[in-house]
Amino acid sequence: MSSGLMATIGVFALVGLFGLIILWDRKKTEREEAAPQRGAAVHMSPKERWDSHVEQLQKRGS
């Protein structure tokens, strides 16, 4: 194998590795951002949940 081919393979391997790390980090960040939203909805009383729903509908309508 020529050194140019080995260098090309090495660069592709590094790009693939960094791409996987970036995708993994992005997925982890999305999960962390979504967790508080789900947790907040669980602790709401039915009246608070209904009020929140009505506010969202009013925002869409205006």
Rosetta constraint file for C-alpha pairs under 8 A:
AtomPair CA 1 CA 5 HARMONIC 6.66 0.50
AtomPair CA 1 CA 6 HARMONIC 6.90 0.50
AtomPair CA 2 CA 6 HARMONIC 6.45 0.50
AtomPair CA 3 CA 7 HARMONIC 6.07 0.50
AtomPair CA 4 CA 8 HARMONIC 6.18 0.50
AtomPair CA 5 CA 9 HARMONIC 6.20 0.50
AtomPair CA 6 CA 10 HARMONIC 6.12 0.50
AtomPair CA 7 CA 11 HARMONIC 6.18 0.50
AtomPair CA 8 CA 12 HARMONIC 6.25 0.50
AtomPair CA 9 CA 13 HARMONIC 6.12 0.50
AtomPair CA 10 CA 14 HARMONIC 6.23 0.50
AtomPair CA 11 CA 15 HARMONIC 6.14 0.50
AtomPair CA 12 CA 16 HARMONIC 6.04 0.50
AtomPair CA 13 CA 17 HARMONIC 6.09 0.50
AtomPair CA 14 CA 18 HARMONIC 6.13 0.50
AtomPair CA 15 CA 19 HARMONIC 5.99 0.50
AtomPair CA 16 CA 20 HARMONIC 6.20 0.50
AtomPair CA 17 CA 21 HARMONIC 6.32 0.50
AtomPair CA 18 CA 22 HARMONIC 6.13 0.50
AtomPair CA 19 CA 23 HARMONIC 6.18 0.50
AtomPair CA 20 CA 24 HARMONIC 6.05 0.50
AtomPair CA 21 CA 25 HARMONIC 6.12 0.50
AtomPair CA 22 CA 26 HARMONIC 6.12 0.50
AtomPair CA 23 CA 27 HARMONIC 6.16 0.50
AtomPair CA 24 CA 28 HARMONIC 6.18 0.50
AtomPair CA 25 CA 29 HARMONIC 6.12 0.50
AtomPair CA 26 CA 30 HARMONIC 6.22 0.50
AtomPair CA 27 CA 31 HARMONIC 6.32 0.50
AtomPair CA 28 CA 32 HARMONIC 6.29 0.50
AtomPair CA 29 CA 33 HARMONIC 6.18 0.50
AtomPair CA 30 CA 34 HARMONIC 6.16 0.50
AtomPair CA 31 CA 35 HARMONIC 6.15 0.50
AtomPair CA 32 CA 36 HARMONIC 7.48 0.50
AtomPair CA 33 CA 37 HARMONIC 7.54 0.50
AtomPair CA 34 CA 38 HARMONIC 6.55 0.50
AtomPair CA 35 CA 39 HARMONIC 6.17 0.50
AtomPair CA 36 CA 40 HARMONIC 5.94 0.50
AtomPair CA 37 CA 41 HARMONIC 6.46 0.50
AtomPair CA 38 CA 42 HARMONIC 6.60 0.50
AtomPair CA 39 CA 43 HARMONIC 6.79 0.50
AtomPair CA 40 CA 44 HARMONIC 6.65 0.50
AtomPair CA 41 CA 49 HARMONIC 7.29 0.50
AtomPair CA 44 CA 48 HARMONIC 5.74 0.50
AtomPair CA 44 CA 49 HARMONIC 5.86 0.50
AtomPair CA 45 CA 49 HARMONIC 6.12 0.50
AtomPair CA 46 CA 50 HARMONIC 6.09 0.50
AtomPair CA 47 CA 51 HARMONIC 6.10 0.50
AtomPair CA 48 CA 52 HARMONIC 6.09 0.50
AtomPair CA 49 CA 53 HARMONIC 6.21 0.50
AtomPair CA 50 CA 54 HARMONIC 6.19 0.50
AtomPair CA 51 CA 55 HARMONIC 6.18 0.50
AtomPair CA 52 CA 56 HARMONIC 6.30 0.50
AtomPair CA 53 CA 57 HARMONIC 6.31 0.50
AtomPair CA 54 CA 58 HARMONIC 6.17 0.50
AtomPair CA 55 CA 59 HARMONIC 6.19 0.50
AtomPair CA 56 CA 60 HARMONIC 6.36 0.50
AtomPair CA 57 CA 61 HARMONIC 6.25 0.50
AtomPair CA 58 CA 62 HARMONIC 6.32 0.50
